[in-house]
Amino acid sequence: MIKMPHSNEILIFTDLDGTLLDHDTYGFEPAMPAMAMLAQKKIPVILNSSKTLVEILKIRSTLGNCHPFIAENGSVVAVPVQTFPGLARKDPLFQAQSGFLVKRLGGDRKAILDILNRLRQTHGFSFEGFADMDPARLSQVTGLTEDQAIQAGQRLSTEPVLWQDTPEQWEAFAGHLADADLGWVQGGRFISISRPFDKKDGVACLLDLYTTSTGSTPFTIGLGDSPNDQAMLDMMNIAVVICSARCDQITLNRPQTIIRTTARGPEGWQEAMDIIFKTSRRH
């Protein structure tokens, strides 16, 4: 039986693509009963994705979600203005944007673009970044509509690139990135360049805010389906690994409870919530 806290606030951190959202259709309908249950219990569901702030705002609206969220792989944290009163005064790095207080943990995208352009000009590396593409080209390489591609291109702290050079050149390029204090994450097709931040960094930022606000450390539940979610999941009290093509690559050591679903995407999300909340005992 899963033990749940009686007094501590419960927070749920979830990946989107392949986790809460279907990998192919981006639908979330199978998870709606769990989402409704969590809303009734007033348990925040915090979206944590590689998607941009603009993309997540749209998804958030569709989900009826009103909680803080994490964008661009942990590089951007967005908090509704009313969630933590006085936050902008206490932490000036949170700046007003789109009705939210937004903190760019990963720094500014323009600085990253300046470094990438310098490396390309100096060493002749061949790659194509989102900033190099017009909406038609971005739509072509991502499979998104042009409107969706525009949203995907509105990045604050990261730059995805399409590597077009040799593996040997990549090794040299990666070395130059490290020298410039930049890191990278390999996605399905693109390589995301940013300051060395991860989904876990966005989680840590929000956990600090909730802990300060409530006076106690929240009890955390995390859900993800790929190695990109591993560091986030390893921070959780309960870690849920959603079944996927790459879920067997996730190795966890720290969570008190680890759940691996048999269903994929939102079906797996619902499966996990059923396991946690229908078999749990509060303590």
Secondary structure, 3 states (H helix, E strand, C coil): CEEECCCCCEEEEECCECCCECCCCCCCHHHHHHHHHHHHCCCCEEEECCCCHHHHHHHHHHHCCCCCEEEHHHCEEEEECCCCCCHHHHCCCCEEECCEEEEECCCCHHHHHHHHHHHHHHHCCCEEEHHHCCHHHHHHHHCCCHHHHHHHHCCCCCEEEEECCCHHHHHHHHHHHHHCCCEEEECCCCEEEECCCCHHHHHHHHHHHHHHHHCCCCEEEEEECCHHHHHHHCCCCEEEEEECCCHHHCCCCCCCEEEEEEEEHHHHHHHHHHHHHHCEEEC
